[in-house]
Amino acid sequence: MFTRTVTDGQIEKAVEWWGLALKEGPNFSETSDRYSEFEKKIIARRRPITDDQIIAFKTSLRQSLKAEREELKDELRQELGCWTDYYPSEMLWNALEVAGLDGGNMTLLPPKIHILIWDGGVQVNGREIFRSQ
């Protein structure tokens, strides 16, 4: 049976996915073959991300997702999402800034990623990566 509320486990799975994406950089996802030669040169110059920055990013993102869940607590069906097109969604941008990183730096996260948290699962670009028990 699907749950209609977003669980802490779902939020944590999404936060961990984005934390790993930040650590690994834009080449983390299957979208990395979309880069032009110019973009690949920019990405190659990406500075390493520290463990403290990743922790701060994940903490901020977790808090934002939980706050959004709280705002939706009376909704019949909760759906949370955060994404990158070429730039991150506001929630991701803010988490990057809290971590001392430039939210507008396109080399920090993979492009064209959408994470949806809903109905007991977590999806990345439509592919389920987690299902609540």
Phi and psi in degrees as GROMACS dihedral restraints (atoms count N, CA, C in turn):
[ dihedral_restraints ]
;  ai    aj    ak    al  type     phi  dphi    fc
    3     4     5     6     1   -77.6    20    10
    4     5     6     7     1   141.2    20    10
    6     7     8     9     1   -89.3    20    10
    7     8     9    10     1   145.9    20    10
    9    10    11    12     1   -96.5    20    10
   10    11    12    13     1    -6.7    20    10
   12    13    14    15     1  -112.5    20    10
   13    14    15    16     1   150.8    20    10
   15    16    17    18     1   -82.1    20    10
   16    17    18    19     1   132.0    20    10
   18    19    20    21     1   -96.1    20    10
   19    20    21    22     1   163.1    20    10
   21    22    23    24     1   -59.9    20    10
   22    23    24    25     1   -36.3    20    10
   24    25    26    27     1   -62.6    20    10
   25    26    27    28     1   -39.9    20    10
   27    28    29    30     1   -65.5    20    10
   28    29    30    31     1   -45.6    20    10
   30    31    32    33     1   -59.9    20    10
   31    32    33    34     1   -44.3    20    10
   33    34    35    36     1   -62.6    20    10
   34    35    36    37     1   -39.6    20    10
   36    37    38    39     1   -62.7    20    10
   37    38    39    40     1   -43.4    20    10
   39    40    41    42     1   -65.1    20    10
   40    41    42    43     1   -42.1    20    10
   42    43    44    45     1   -63.0    20    10
   43    44    45    46     1   -44.0    20    10
   45    46    47    48     1   -63.6    20    10
   46    47    48    49     1   -39.5    20    10
   48    49    50    51     1   -61.1    20    10
   49    50    51    52     1   -48.7    20    10
   51    52    53    54     1   -65.6    20    10
   52    53    54    55     1   -35.7    20    10
   54    55    56    57     1   -61.7    20    10
   55    56    57    58     1   -42.6    20    10
   57    58    59    60     1   -67.6    20    10
   58    59    60    61     1   -38.4    20    10
   60    61    62    63     1   -62.3    20    10
   61    62    63    64     1   -39.7    20    10
   63    64    65    66     1   -65.9    20    10
   64    65    66    67     1   -42.8    20    10
   66    67    68    69     1   -63.2    20    10
   67    68    69    70     1   -44.4    20    10
   69    70    71    72     1   -81.5    20    10
   70    71    72    73     1   -26.1    20    10
   72    73    74    75     1    87.9    20    10
   73    74    75    76     1  -170.0    20    10
   75    76    77    78     1   -60.8    20    10
   76    77    78    79     1   -23.4    20    10
   78    79    80    81     1   -81.3    20    10
   79    80    81    82     1     5.5    20    10
   81    82    83    84     1   -65.5    20    10
   82    83    84    85     1   -30.6    20    10
   84    85    86    87     1  -110.9    20    10
   85    86    87    88     1   174.1    20    10
   87    88    89    90     1   -69.9    20    10
   88    89    90    91     1    -5.0    20    10
   90    91    92    93     1   -83.2    20    10
   91    92    93    94     1    -4.6    20    10
   93    94    95    96     1   -64.6    20    10
   94    95    96    97     1   -19.1    20    10
   96    97    98    99     1   -77.2    20    10
   97    98    99   100     1    -1.5    20    10
   99   100   101   102     1   -87.0    20    10
  100   101   102   103     1    -6.7    20    10
  102   103   104   105     1   -74.9    20    10
  103   104   105   106     1   142.5    20    10
  105   106   107   108     1   -77.7    20    10
  106   107   108   109     1   168.8    20    10
  108   109   110   111     1   -61.1    20    10
  109   110   111   112     1   -39.2    20    10
  111   112   113   114     1   -61.5    20    10
  112   113   114   115     1   -47.3    20    10
  114   115   116   117     1   -62.1    20    10
  115   116   117   118     1   -38.2    20    10
  117   118   119   120     1   -62.8    20    10
  118   119   120   121     1   -35.9    20    10
  120   121   122   123     1   -68.1    20    10
  121   122   123   124     1   -39.6    20    10
  123   124   125   126     1   -63.8    20    10
  124   125   126   127     1   -45.1    20    10
  126   127   128   129     1   -62.8    20    10
  127   128   129   130     1   -37.2    20    10
  129   130   131   132     1   -62.6    20    10
  130   131   132   133     1   -22.3    20    10
  132   133   134   135     1   -94.5    20    10
  133   134   135   136     1     8.1    20    10
  135   136   137   138     1   -62.6    20    10
  136   137   138   139     1   131.8    20    10
  138   139   140   141     1   -76.3    20    10
  139   140   141   142     1   148.0    20    10
  141   142   143   144     1   -63.1    20    10
  142   143   144   145     1   149.0    20    10
  144   145   146   147     1   -98.5    20    10
  145   146   147   148     1   133.4    20    10
  147   148   149   150     1   -81.2    20    10
  148   149   150   151     1   160.5    20    10
  150   151   152   153     1   -60.9    20    10
  151   152   153   154     1   -38.8    20    10
  153   154   155   156     1   -62.9    20    10
  154   155   156   157     1   -37.9    20    10
  156   157   158   159     1   -67.1    20    10
  157   158   159   160     1   -39.2    20    10
  159   160   161   162     1   -65.2    20    10
  160   161   162   163     1   -42.7    20    10
  162   163   164   165     1   -61.8    20    10
  163   164   165   166     1   -45.6    20    10
  165   166   167   168     1   -63.2    20    10
  166   167   168   169     1   -41.7    20    10
  168   169   170   171     1   -60.1    20    10
  169   170   171   172     1   -49.5    20    10
  171   172   173   174     1   -64.9    20    10
  172   173   174   175     1   -39.7    20    10
  174   175   176   177     1   -62.6    20    10
  175   176   177   178     1   -46.0    20    10
  177   178   179   180     1   -64.5    20    10
  178   179   180   181     1   -45.1    20    10
  180   181   182   183     1   -62.7    20    10
  181   182   183   184     1   -43.5    20    10
  183   184   185   186     1   -58.1    20    10
  184   185   186   187     1   -47.5    20    10
  186   187   188   189     1   -61.9    20    10
  187   188   189   190     1   -41.0    20    10
  189   190   191   192     1   -65.5    20    10
  190   191   192   193     1   -43.3    20    10
  192   193   194   195     1   -64.4    20    10
  193   194   195   196     1   -41.0    20    10
  195   196   197   198     1   -66.8    20    10
  196   197   198   199     1   -37.4    20    10
  198   199   200   201     1   -65.5    20    10
  199   200   201   202     1   -41.0    20    10
  201   202   203   204     1   -65.9    20    10
  202   203   204   205     1   -39.8    20    10
  204   205   206   207     1   -59.8    20    10
  205   206   207   208     1   -41.7    20    10
  207   208   209   210     1   -62.2    20    10
  208   209   210   211     1   -39.5    20    10
  210   211   212   213     1   -63.7    20    10
  211   212   213   214     1   -29.3    20    10
  213   214   215   216     1   -97.5    20    10
  214   215   216   217     1    11.0    20    10
  216   217   218   219     1   -59.1    20    10
  217   218   219   220     1   -26.9    20    10
  219   220   221   222     1   -93.9    20    10
  220   221   222   223     1     0.2    20    10
  222   223   224   225     1   -74.0    20    10
  223   224   225   226     1   145.7    20    10
  225   226   227   228     1   -62.0    20    10
  226   227   228   229     1   -37.6    20    10
  228   229   230   231     1  -137.6    20    10
  229   230   231   232     1   118.2    20    10
  231   232   233   234     1   -87.8    20    10
  232   233   234   235     1   136.9    20    10
  234   235   236   237     1  -137.3    20    10
  235   236   237   238     1   127.6    20    10
  237   238   239   240     1  -119.2    20    10
  238   239   240   241     1   148.0    20    10
  240   241   242   243     1  -151.6    20    10
  241   242   243   244     1   153.1    20    10
  243   244   245   246     1  -148.9    20    10
  244   245   246   247     1   145.6    20    10
  246   247   248   249     1  -153.4    20    10
  247   248   249   250     1   168.0    20    10
  249   250   251   252     1  -124.6    20    10
  250   251   252   253     1   139.0    20    10
  252   253   254   255     1  -101.8    20    10
  253   254   255   256     1   -99.3    20    10
  255   256   257   258     1   -98.4    20    10
  256   257   258   259     1   -25.0    20    10
  258   259   260   261     1  -117.0    20    10
  259   260   261   262     1   155.5    20    10
  261   262   263   264     1   -75.1    20    10
  262   263   264   265     1   156.8    20    10
  264   265   266   267     1   -62.3    20    10
  265   266   267   268     1   165.7    20    10
  267   268   269   270     1   -55.8    20    10
  268   269   270   271     1   -41.1    20    10
  270   271   272   273     1   -62.4    20    10
  271   272   273   274     1   -44.6    20    10
  273   274   275   276     1   -68.9    20    10
  274   275   276   277     1   -41.8    20    10
  276   277   278   279     1   -55.8    20    10
  277   278   279   280     1   -49.6    20    10
  279   280   281   282     1   -61.6    20    10
  280   281   282   283     1   -41.1    20    10
  282   283   284   285     1   -64.0    20    10
  283   284   285   286     1   -38.6    20    10
  285   286   287   288     1   -63.4    20    10
  286   287   288   289     1   -43.9    20    10
  288   289   290   291     1   -63.7    20    10
  289   290   291   292     1   -41.7    20    10
  291   292   293   294     1   -59.5    20    10
  292   293   294   295     1   -34.7    20    10
  294   295   296   297     1   -80.2    20    10
  295   296   297   298     1     3.2    20    10
  297   298   299   300     1    81.0    20    10
  298   299   300   301     1    21.3    20    10
  300   301   302   303     1  -113.0    20    10
  301   302   303   304     1   155.3    20    10
  303   304   305   306     1   -79.9    20    10
  304   305   306   307     1   111.0    20    10
  306   307   308   309     1   -59.3    20    10
  307   308   309   310     1   -23.9    20    10
  309   310   311   312     1   -89.1    20    10
  310   311   312   313     1     2.6    20    10
  312   313   314   315     1   -80.5    20    10
  313   314   315   316     1   108.6    20    10
  315   316   317   318     1   -70.6    20    10
  316   317   318   319     1    -5.7    20    10
  318   319   320   321     1   -90.8    20    10
  319   320   321   322     1     1.7    20    10
  321   322   323   324     1   -84.8    20    10
  322   323   324   325     1   -38.8    20    10
  324   325   326   327     1  -127.9    20    10
  325   326   327   328     1   155.6    20    10
  327   328   329   330     1   -66.6    20    10
  328   329   330   331     1   145.0    20    10
  330   331   332   333     1   -83.3    20    10
  331   332   333   334     1   162.7    20    10
  333   334   335   336     1    58.6    20    10
  334   335   336   337     1    45.1    20    10
  336   337   338   339     1  -117.9    20    10
  337   338   339   340     1   134.0    20    10
  339   340   341   342     1  -129.7    20    10
  340   341   342   343     1   121.0    20    10
  342   343   344   345     1  -105.4    20    10
  343   344   345   346     1   126.5    20    10
  345   346   347   348     1  -117.3    20    10
  346   347   348   349     1   129.7    20    10
  348   349   350   351     1  -115.2    20    10
  349   350   351   352     1   114.9    20    10
  351   352   353   354     1  -169.5    20    10
  352   353   354   355     1   162.4    20    10
  354   355   356   357     1    42.0    20    10
  355   356   357   358     1    42.5    20    10
  357   358   359   360     1    80.8    20    10
  358   359   360   361     1     4.6    20    10
  360   361   362   363     1  -133.9    20    10
  361   362   363   364     1   172.8    20    10
  363   364   365   366     1  -129.8    20    10
  364   365   366   367     1   128.7    20    10
  366   367   368   369     1  -119.5    20    10
  367   368   369   370     1   140.5    20    10
  369   370   371   372     1  -114.7    20    10
  370   371   372   373     1   114.9    20    10
  372   373   374   375     1    49.0    20    10
  373   374   375   376     1    43.2    20    10
  375   376   377   378     1    84.0    20    10
  376   377   378   379     1    -5.3    20    10
  378   379   380   381     1  -101.7    20    10
  379   380   381   382     1   123.2    20    10
  381   382   383   384     1   -70.6    20    10
  382   383   384   385     1   129.5    20    10
  384   385   386   387     1  -114.4    20    10
  385   386   387   388     1    -7.6    20    10
  387   388   389   390     1  -159.1    20    10
  388   389   390   391     1   142.2    20    10
  390   391   392   393     1  -135.6    20    10
  391   392   393   394     1   125.0    20    10
  393   394   395   396     1   -66.4    20    10
  394   395   396   397     1   145.5    20    10
